């Protein structure tokens, strides 16, 4: 994954978190029946988007793991070349 794709993935996860946070803020402001309907709609949207969000997090986690693995492997090669 190149830097552009990685940045896009991080941005998508961040956007989803911001969207959910915004929905929660709206629900806190709602009162009575309107607030209740907002809560139900928010729960629906979170439920609908949950699988996609989890998939994005899994992709990001996998990418981070591969980055750290590559960094560690490179570090070990440099140590070997320098004679430890």
N, CA, C and O atoms as a Tinker XYZ file with bonds, in Angstrom:
   336  protein
     1  N      0.853000   -1.176000    0.000000    73     2
     2  CA     0.000000    0.000000    0.000000    64     1     3
     3  C      0.896000    1.236000    0.000000    63     2     4     5
     4  O      1.782000    1.367000    0.845000    81     3
     5  N      0.668000    2.125000   -0.932000    73     3     6
     6  CA     1.488000    3.324000   -1.004000    64     5     7
     7  C      0.977000    4.385000   -0.027000    63     6     8     9
     8  O     -0.062000    4.218000    0.613000    81     7
     9  N      1.729000    5.470000    0.070000    73     7    10
    10  CA     1.399000    6.521000    1.038000    64     9    11
    11  C      0.037000    7.146000    0.761000    63    10    12    13
    12  O     -0.687000    7.481000    1.699000    81    11
    13  N     -0.322000    7.306000   -0.500000    73    11    14
    14  CA    -1.615000    7.899000   -0.850000    64    13    15
    15  C     -2.763000    7.008000   -0.396000    63    14    16    17
    16  O     -3.735000    7.485000    0.189000    81    15
    17  N     -2.647000    5.717000   -0.667000    73    15    18
    18  CA    -3.696000    4.775000   -0.253000    64    17    19
    19  C     -3.797000    4.715000    1.263000    63    18    20    21
    20  O     -4.895000    4.658000    1.817000    81    19
    21  N     -2.658000    4.728000    1.926000    73    19    22
    22  CA    -2.647000    4.695000    3.390000    64    21    23
    23  C     -3.325000    5.943000    3.947000    63    22    24    25
    24  O     -4.133000    5.860000    4.871000    81    23
    25  N     -2.987000    7.106000    3.375000    73    23    26
    26  CA    -3.607000    8.354000    3.816000    64    25    27
    27  C     -5.109000    8.348000    3.599000    63    26    28    29
    28  O     -5.868000    8.839000    4.435000    81    27
    29  N     -5.535000    7.795000    2.478000    73    27    30
    30  CA    -6.962000    7.697000    2.181000    64    29    31
    31  C     -7.665000    6.798000    3.186000    63    30    32    33
    32  O     -8.757000    7.120000    3.654000    81    31
    33  N     -7.044000    5.673000    3.519000    73    31    34
    34  CA    -7.636000    4.742000    4.479000    64    33    35
    35  C     -7.765000    5.385000    5.857000    63    34    36    37
    36  O     -8.800000    5.260000    6.511000    81    35
    37  N     -6.720000    6.068000    6.291000    73    35    38
    38  CA    -6.763000    6.756000    7.588000    64    37    39
    39  C     -7.833000    7.840000    7.568000    63    38    40    41
    40  O     -8.564000    8.007000    8.544000    81    39
    41  N     -7.931000    8.573000    6.474000    73    39    42
    42  CA    -8.944000    9.632000    6.361000    64    41    43
    43  C    -10.353000    9.055000    6.413000    63    42    44    45
    44  O    -11.232000    9.632000    7.054000    81    43
    45  N    -10.582000    7.921000    5.744000    73    43    46
    46  CA   -11.915000    7.296000    5.760000    64    45    47
    47  C    -12.303000    6.872000    7.173000    63    46    48    49
    48  O    -13.438000    7.081000    7.601000    81    47
    49  N    -11.354000    6.275000    7.894000    73    47    50
    50  CA   -11.643000    5.867000    9.275000    64    49    51
    51  C    -11.934000    7.101000   10.121000    63    50    52    53
    52  O    -12.875000    7.103000   10.915000    81    51
    53  N    -11.135000    8.146000    9.954000    73    51    54
    54  CA   -11.357000    9.386000   10.702000    64    53    55
    55  C    -12.700000   10.022000   10.388000    63    54    56    57
    56  O    -13.389000   10.503000   11.288000    81    55
    57  N    -13.076000   10.027000    9.115000    73    55    58
    58  CA   -14.374000   10.584000    8.715000    64    57    59
    59  C    -15.529000    9.817000    9.352000    63    58    60    61
    60  O    -16.510000   10.414000    9.795000    81    59
    61  N    -15.408000    8.506000    9.394000    73    59    62
    62  CA   -16.469000    7.684000    9.988000    64    61    63
    63  C    -16.606000    7.973000   11.482000    63    62    64    65
    64  O    -17.719000    8.050000   12.004000    81    63
    65  N    -15.476000    8.131000   12.166000    73    63    66
    66  CA   -15.512000    8.458000   13.598000    64    65    67
    67  C    -16.157000    9.826000   13.805000    63    66    68    69
    68  O    -16.986000    9.987000   14.700000    81    67
    69  N    -15.785000   10.813000   12.985000    73    67    70
    70  CA   -16.381000   12.149000   13.089000    64    69    71
    71  C    -17.885000   12.111000   12.836000    63    70    72    73
    72  O    -18.654000   12.763000   13.542000    81    71
    73  N    -18.300000   11.350000   11.833000    73    71    74
    74  CA   -19.722000   11.233000   11.504000    64    73    75
    75  C    -20.504000   10.651000   12.682000    63    74    76    77
    76  O    -21.557000   11.171000   13.051000    81    75
    77  N    -19.994000    9.588000   13.261000    73    75    78
    78  CA   -20.669000    8.950000   14.395000    64    77    79
    79  C    -20.702000    9.886000   15.596000    63    78    80    81
    80  O    -21.710000    9.958000   16.299000    81    79
    81  N    -19.611000   10.600000   15.835000    73    79    82
    82  CA   -19.569000   11.559000   16.939000    64    81    83
    83  C    -20.602000   12.665000   16.728000    63    82    84    85
    84  O    -21.267000   13.087000   17.674000    81    83
    85  N    -20.734000   13.128000   15.494000    73    83    86
    86  CA   -21.743000   14.141000   15.182000    64    85    87
    87  C    -23.154000   13.643000   15.436000    63    86    88    89
    88  O    -23.989000   14.372000   15.970000    81    87
    89  N    -23.421000   12.398000   15.052000    73    87    90
    90  CA   -24.748000   11.815000   15.311000    64    89    91
    91  C    -25.029000   11.740000   16.806000    63    90    92    93
    92  O    -26.135000   12.042000   17.254000    81    91
    93  N    -24.030000   11.340000   17.567000    73    91    94
    94  CA   -24.215000   11.252000   19.019000    64    93    95
    95  C    -24.495000   12.622000   19.619000    63    94    96    97
    96  O    -25.325000   12.743000   20.520000    81    95
    97  N    -23.819000   13.646000   19.138000    73    95    98
    98  CA   -24.060000   15.010000   19.626000    64    97    99
    99  C    -25.484000   15.455000   19.323000    63    98   100   101
   100  O    -26.143000   16.058000   20.170000    81    99
   101  N    -25.956000   15.161000   18.123000    73    99   102
   102  CA   -27.335000   15.512000   17.767000    64   101   103
   103  C    -28.337000   14.817000   18.681000    63   102   104   105
   104  O    -29.327000   15.419000   19.098000    81   103
   105  N    -28.082000   13.563000   18.988000    73   103   106
   106  CA   -29.007000   12.812000   19.845000    64   105   107
   107  C    -29.068000   13.396000   21.247000    63   106   108   109
   108  O    -30.127000   13.416000   21.875000    81   107
   109  N    -27.932000   13.869000   21.732000    73   107   110
   110  CA   -27.916000   14.465000   23.068000    64   109   111
   111  C    -28.758000   15.734000   23.114000    63   110   112   113
   112  O    -29.342000   16.061000   24.147000    81   111
   113  N    -28.820000   16.451000   21.989000    73   111   114
   114  CA   -29.577000   17.700000   21.934000    64   113   115
   115  C    -31.077000   17.467000   21.791000    63   114   116   117
   116  O    -31.876000   18.310000   22.198000    81   115
   117  N    -31.461000   16.340000   21.219000    73   115   118
   118  CA   -32.877000   16.055000   20.989000    64   117   119
   119  C    -33.605000   15.750000   22.292000    63   118   120   121
   120  O    -33.041000   15.165000   23.216000    81   119
   121  N    -34.857000   16.155000   22.345000    73   119   122
   122  CA   -35.666000   15.910000   23.541000    64   121   123
   123  C    -36.965000   15.225000   23.151000    63   122   124   125
   124  O    -37.443000   15.368000   22.026000    81   123
   125  N    -37.522000   14.490000   24.080000    73   123   126
   126  CA   -38.819000   13.864000   23.881000    64   125   127
   127  C    -38.844000   12.900000   22.719000    63   126   128   129
   128  O    -37.900000   12.142000   22.495000    81   127
   129  N    -39.956000   12.943000   21.971000    73   127   130
   130  CA   -40.154000   12.019000   20.852000    64   129   131
   131  C    -39.139000   12.255000   19.734000    63   130   132   133
   132  O    -38.671000   11.305000   19.105000    81   131
   133  N    -38.802000   13.514000   19.490000    73   131   134
   134  CA   -37.817000   13.826000   18.448000    64   133   135
   135  C    -36.469000   13.209000   18.806000    63   134   136   137
   136  O    -35.809000   12.610000   17.957000    81   135
   137  N    -36.067000   13.356000   20.056000    73   135   138
   138  CA   -34.807000   12.770000   20.509000    64   137   139
   139  C    -34.816000   11.263000   20.385000    63   138   140   141
   140  O    -33.817000   10.655000   20.001000    81   139
   141  N    -35.944000   10.666000   20.710000    73   139   142
   142  CA   -36.066000    9.202000   20.621000    64   141   143
   143  C    -35.939000    8.730000   19.174000    63   142   144   145
   144  O    -35.255000    7.744000   18.898000    81   143
   145  N    -36.595000    9.430000   18.257000    73   143   146
   146  CA   -36.488000    9.061000   16.838000    64   145   147
   147  C    -35.063000    9.232000   16.326000    63   146   148   149
   148  O    -34.576000    8.431000   15.529000    81   147
   149  N    -34.404000   10.289000   16.795000    73   147   150
   150  CA   -33.011000   10.503000   16.403000    64   149   151
   151  C    -32.128000    9.370000   16.910000    63   150   152   153
   152  O    -31.236000    8.910000   16.197000    81   151
   153  N    -32.371000    8.918000   18.138000    73   151   154
   154  CA   -31.591000    7.812000   18.700000    64   153   155
   155  C    -31.780000    6.539000   17.889000    63   154   156   157
   156  O    -30.820000    5.820000   17.613000    81   155
   157  N    -33.025000    6.264000   17.509000    73   155   158
   158  CA   -33.311000    5.058000   16.722000    64   157   159
   159  C    -32.612000    5.140000   15.366000    63   158   160   161
   160  O    -32.009000    4.165000   14.918000    81   159
   161  N    -32.689000    6.294000   14.716000    73   159   162
   162  CA   -32.035000    6.457000   13.408000    64   161   163
   163  C    -30.521000    6.347000   13.535000    63   162   164   165
   164  O    -29.867000    5.740000   12.687000    81   163
   165  N    -29.960000    6.932000   14.591000    73   163   166
   166  CA   -28.524000    6.840000   14.811000    64   165   167
   167  C    -28.100000    5.388000   14.991000    63   166   168   169
   168  O    -27.109000    4.948000   14.409000    81   167
   169  N    -28.851000    4.646000   15.798000    73   167   170
   170  CA   -28.540000    3.231000   16.014000    64   169   171
   171  C    -28.605000    2.464000   14.697000    63   170   172   173
   172  O    -27.770000    1.597000   14.439000    81   171
   173  N    -29.592000    2.780000   13.868000    73   171   174
   174  CA   -29.719000    2.140000   12.553000    64   173   175
   175  C    -28.488000    2.408000   11.685000    63   174   176   177
   176  O    -27.936000    1.495000   11.071000    81   175
   177  N    -28.077000    3.655000   11.645000    73   175   178
   178  CA   -26.930000    4.017000   10.807000    64   177   179
   179  C    -25.643000    3.378000   11.315000    63   178   180   181
   180  O    -24.833000    2.893000   10.525000    81   179
   181  N    -25.456000    3.377000   12.617000    73   179   182
   182  CA   -24.254000    2.749000   13.178000    64   181   183
   183  C    -24.261000    1.265000   12.869000    63   182   184   185
   184  O    -23.232000    0.710000   12.482000    81   183
   185  N    -25.397000    0.616000   13.031000    73   183   186
   186  CA   -25.513000   -0.820000   12.745000    64   185   187
   187  C    -25.196000   -1.093000   11.270000    63   186   188   189
   188  O    -24.487000   -2.046000   10.948000    81   187
   189  N    -25.722000   -0.256000   10.386000    73   187   190
   190  CA   -25.534000   -0.423000    8.950000    64   189   191
   191  C    -24.066000   -0.230000    8.555000    63   190   192   193
   192  O    -23.556000   -0.943000    7.691000    81   191
   193  N    -23.394000    0.725000    9.182000    73   191   194
   194  CA   -22.018000    1.062000    8.813000    64   193   195
   195  C    -20.967000    0.269000    9.585000    63   194   196   197
   196  O    -19.777000    0.360000    9.282000    81   195
   197  N    -21.394000   -0.506000   10.575000    73   195   198
   198  CA   -20.453000   -1.179000   11.466000    64   197   199
   199  C    -19.517000   -2.127000   10.723000    63   198   200   201
   200  O    -18.310000   -2.109000   10.967000    81   199
   201  N    -20.039000   -2.943000    9.835000    73   199   202
   202  CA   -19.212000   -3.930000    9.130000    64   201   203
   203  C    -18.150000   -3.246000    8.268000    63   202   204   205
   204  O    -16.991000   -3.659000    8.259000    81   203
   205  N    -18.547000   -2.214000    7.553000    73   203   206
   206  CA   -17.585000   -1.480000    6.725000    64   205   207
   207  C    -16.507000   -0.817000    7.563000    63   206   208   209
   208  O    -15.333000   -0.812000    7.193000    81   207
   209  N    -16.917000   -0.255000    8.697000    73   207   210
   210  CA   -15.965000    0.401000    9.589000    64   209   211
   211  C    -14.976000   -0.610000   10.150000    63   210   212   213
   212  O    -13.774000   -0.349000   10.208000    81   211
   213  N    -15.487000   -1.766000   10.562000    73   211   214
   214  CA   -14.598000   -2.818000   11.080000    64   213   215
   215  C    -13.628000   -3.294000   10.004000    63   214   216   217
   216  O    -12.462000   -3.564000   10.291000    81   215
   217  N    -14.103000   -3.397000    8.779000    73   215   218
   218  CA   -13.233000   -3.821000    7.684000    64   217   219
   219  C    -12.128000   -2.783000    7.454000    63   218   220   221
   220  O    -10.972000   -3.145000    7.234000    81   219
   221  N    -12.480000   -1.510000    7.503000    73   219   222
   222  CA   -11.477000   -0.458000    7.347000    64   221   223
   223  C    -10.434000   -0.536000    8.453000    63   222   224   225
   224  O     -9.238000   -0.401000    8.195000    81   223
   225  N    -10.887000   -0.755000    9.687000    73   223   226
   226  CA    -9.944000   -0.878000   10.798000    64   225   227
   227  C     -9.050000   -2.095000   10.629000    63   226   228   229
   228  O     -7.854000   -2.028000   10.912000    81   227
   229  N     -9.615000   -3.207000   10.171000    73   227   230
   230  CA    -8.816000   -4.414000    9.933000    64   229   231
   231  C     -7.752000   -4.167000    8.866000    63   230   232   233
   232  O     -6.606000   -4.589000    9.022000    81   231
   233  N     -8.127000   -3.484000    7.782000    73   231   234
   234  CA    -7.163000   -3.168000    6.724000    64   233   235
   235  C     -6.042000   -2.286000    7.262000    63   234   236   237
   236  O     -4.869000   -2.499000    6.956000    81   235
   237  N     -6.416000   -1.294000    8.065000    73   235   238
   238  CA    -5.423000   -0.396000    8.638000    64   237   239
   239  C     -4.499000   -1.149000    9.589000    63   238   240   241
   240  O     -3.285000   -0.947000    9.572000    81   239
   241  N     -5.074000   -2.013000   10.416000    73   239   242
   242  CA    -4.273000   -2.810000   11.346000    64   241   243
   243  C     -3.287000   -3.702000   10.588000    63   242   244   245
   244  O     -2.118000   -3.796000   10.962000    81   243
   245  N     -3.756000   -4.349000    9.532000    73   243   246
   246  CA    -2.887000   -5.219000    8.733000    64   245   247
   247  C     -1.750000   -4.412000    8.107000    63   246   248   249
   248  O     -0.596000   -4.842000    8.099000    81   247
   249  N     -2.093000   -3.248000    7.590000    73   247   250
   250  CA    -1.064000   -2.414000    6.972000    64   249   251
   251  C     -0.024000   -1.972000    8.005000    63   250   252   253
   252  O      1.176000   -2.005000    7.731000    81   251
   253  N     -0.478000   -1.562000    9.181000    73   251   254
   254  CA     0.462000   -1.153000   10.229000    64   253   255
   255  C      1.364000   -2.310000   10.641000    63   254   256   257
   256  O      2.562000   -2.122000   10.849000    81   255
   257  N      0.791000   -3.502000   10.758000    73   255   258
   258  CA     1.582000   -4.681000   11.102000    64   257   259
   259  C      2.674000   -4.900000   10.053000    63   258   260   261
   260  O      3.833000   -5.124000   10.401000    81   259
   261  N      2.304000   -4.836000    8.772000    73   259   262
   262  CA     3.286000   -5.046000    7.706000    64   261   263
   263  C      4.367000   -3.964000    7.712000    63   262   264   265
   264  O      5.536000   -4.252000    7.455000    81   263
   265  N      3.983000   -2.733000    8.002000    73   263   266
   266  CA     4.971000   -1.652000    8.089000    64   265   267
   267  C      5.966000   -1.911000    9.213000    63   266   268   269
   268  O      7.176000   -1.803000    9.014000    81   267
   269  N      5.454000   -2.256000   10.402000    73   267   270
   270  CA     6.347000   -2.525000   11.530000    64   269   271
   271  C      7.215000   -3.752000   11.275000    63   270   272   273
   272  O      8.381000   -3.778000   11.668000    81   271
   273  N      6.659000   -4.761000   10.625000    73   271   274
   274  CA     7.424000   -5.953000   10.287000    64   273   275
   275  C      8.579000   -5.591000    9.356000    63   274   276   277
   276  O      9.709000   -6.036000    9.556000    81   275
   277  N      8.288000   -4.782000    8.337000    73   275   278
   278  CA     9.314000   -4.368000    7.378000    64   277   279
   279  C     10.385000   -3.515000    8.048000    63   278   280   281
   280  O     11.575000   -3.687000    7.787000    81   279
   281  N      9.963000   -2.601000    8.907000    73   279   282
   282  CA    10.923000   -1.759000    9.629000    64   281   283
   283  C     11.836000   -2.622000   10.490000    63   282   284   285
   284  O     13.052000   -2.430000   10.495000    81   283
   285  N     11.255000   -3.571000   11.216000    73   283   286
   286  CA    12.045000   -4.430000   12.088000    64   285   287
   287  C     13.016000   -5.286000   11.282000    63   286   288   289
   288  O     14.170000   -5.458000   11.673000    81   287
   289  N     12.552000   -5.818000   10.164000    73   287   290
   290  CA    13.409000   -6.642000    9.306000    64   289   291
   291  C     14.571000   -5.804000    8.769000    63   290   292   293
   292  O     15.714000   -6.261000    8.758000    81   291
   293  N     14.282000   -4.595000    8.330000    73   291   294
   294  CA    15.331000   -3.707000    7.820000    64   293   295
   295  C     16.321000   -3.345000    8.919000    63   294   296   297
   296  O     17.530000   -3.305000    8.689000    81   295
   297  N     15.810000   -3.086000   10.095000    73   295   298
   298  CA    16.680000   -2.753000   11.227000    64   297   299
   299  C     17.629000   -3.904000   11.532000    63   298   300   301
   300  O     18.817000   -3.692000   11.774000    81   299
   301  N     17.101000   -5.120000   11.519000    73   299   302
   302  CA    17.942000   -6.294000   11.779000    64   301   303
   303  C     18.998000   -6.481000   10.695000    63   302   304   305
   304  O     20.129000   -6.862000   10.997000    81   303
   305  N     18.647000   -6.220000    9.442000    73   303   306
   306  CA    19.626000   -6.320000    8.356000    64   305   307
   307  C     20.742000   -5.291000    8.523000    63   306   308   309
   308  O     21.913000   -5.602000    8.303000    81   307
   309  N     20.386000   -4.075000    8.910000    73   307   310
   310  CA    21.391000   -3.034000    9.131000    64   309   311
   311  C     22.305000   -3.437000   10.278000    63   310   312   313
   312  O     23.523000   -3.282000   10.186000    81   311
   313  N     21.728000   -3.953000   11.356000    73   311   314
   314  CA    22.547000   -4.407000   12.489000    64   313   315
   315  C     23.514000   -5.497000   12.049000    63   314   316   317
   316  O     24.678000   -5.500000   12.451000    81   315
   317  N     23.033000   -6.422000   11.222000    73   315   318
   318  CA    23.877000   -7.502000   10.709000    64   317   319
   319  C     25.029000   -6.946000    9.883000    63   318   320   321
   320  O     26.175000   -7.368000   10.038000    81   319
   321  N     24.723000   -6.006000    9.014000    73   319   322
   322  CA    25.746000   -5.419000    8.152000    64   321   323
   323  C     26.785000   -4.636000    8.946000    63   322   324   325
   324  O     27.955000   -4.590000    8.568000    81   323
   325  N     26.363000   -4.030000   10.031000    73   323   326
   326  CA    27.284000   -3.246000   10.859000    64   325   327
   327  C     28.056000   -4.119000   11.838000    63   326   328   329
   328  O     28.935000   -3.630000   12.547000    81   327
   329  N     27.739000   -5.378000   11.880000    73   327   330
   330  CA    28.467000   -6.302000   12.739000    64   329   331
   331  C     27.944000   -6.370000   14.156000    63   330   332   333
   332  O     28.635000   -6.824000   15.068000    81   331
   333  N     26.727000   -5.917000   14.331000    73   331   334
   334  CA    26.037000   -5.997000   15.630000    64   333   335
   335  C     26.829000   -5.290000   16.642000    63   334   336
   336  O     26.434000   -5.234000   17.807000    81   335
